[in-house]
Amino acid sequence: MSGKITRFLREYVAVFSIIITVIGLFLLFMGISWYWIKSIIQSTTSPLYFIYTLKEWNAFILVAGLIIFGIGIYYLYSFLKKRKFVIDELKSDKRSEILKKRAKLESEVKHLPSKYQRMLTEKEDELNIK
């Protein structure tokens, strides 16, 4: 069961990390706006009045927003860094370069969507690497 969940999350890591980052930014905005513009959002006609109704809970929302935003940025950066490394290495047509970095390529591909695993196996087949 956990293998299926992990596989599903691995396939959509970019989308989920962007969603988590946006949620973190929203919560961060809520917490910051509570502390900086309390007087503006106290009027019931303000579109941000729901932030005022949360009152002291906004401190927890601010901390949660910081944590969630940090997690989203970390996963997005990690995904993009691994993806760039794999694509740059697979552009090479030299068998020796692929063999030198094969262990790192395989470990990076393990944490990326299955598309990159297929790209690696196709490149290995093309260069006759077993």
C-alpha positions, 0 to 999 in steps of 0.5 A, spaced: 500 500 500 505 504 501 509 503 495 503 505 491 502 511 495 509 513 494 509 511 486 503 516 486 506 522 489 513 521 486 509 521 479 506 528 481 512 531 486 512 537 482 505 539 482 504 537 489 510 541 491 507 547 487 500 546 491 504 546 498 508 552 496 502 556 494 498 554 501 504 556 505 504 562 501 497 563 503 498 562 510 504 566 511 500 572 508 494 571 513 499 571 519 503 577 516 497 581 514 494 580 521 500 583 525 501 588 520 494 591 518 490 589 524 486 596 523 485 595 516 482 589 516 477 590 522 472 593 518 466 588 516 466 590 509 474 588 508 475 582 504 480 580 509 475 580 515 476 573 515 483 574 518 480 578 523 475 573 526 481 568 527 485 573 532 490 570 536 490 563 531 494 567 526 500 566 530 499 559 529 497 560 522 504 564 521 508 559 524 504 553 520 505 557 513 513 558 514 513 551 515 509 549 509 512 554 505 519 551 507 517 544 505 514 546 498 520 550 496 525 544 498 521 539 494 520 543 488 528 545 489 530 538 490 525 536 484 528 541 479 535 540 481 535 532 480 531 533 474 536 538 471 542 533 473 539 527 469 537 531 463 544 534 462 547 527 463 543 524 459 544 529 453 551 526 453 553 521 447 559 518 451 559 511 454 564 513 459 561 519 462 554 515 463 558 509 466 562 514 471 556 517 473 551 511 473 550 510 480 548 517 482 544 517 475 540 511 478 539 514 485 537 520 482 532 517 477 529 513 483 526 519 486 523 522 480 517 520 475 518 514 471 519 518 465 526 519 467 527 512 469 525 510 462 529 515 459 535 512 463 534 505 460 533 507 453 540 511 453 543 505 456 540 501 451 542 506 446 550 505 448 550 498 450 550 499 457 548 492 461 
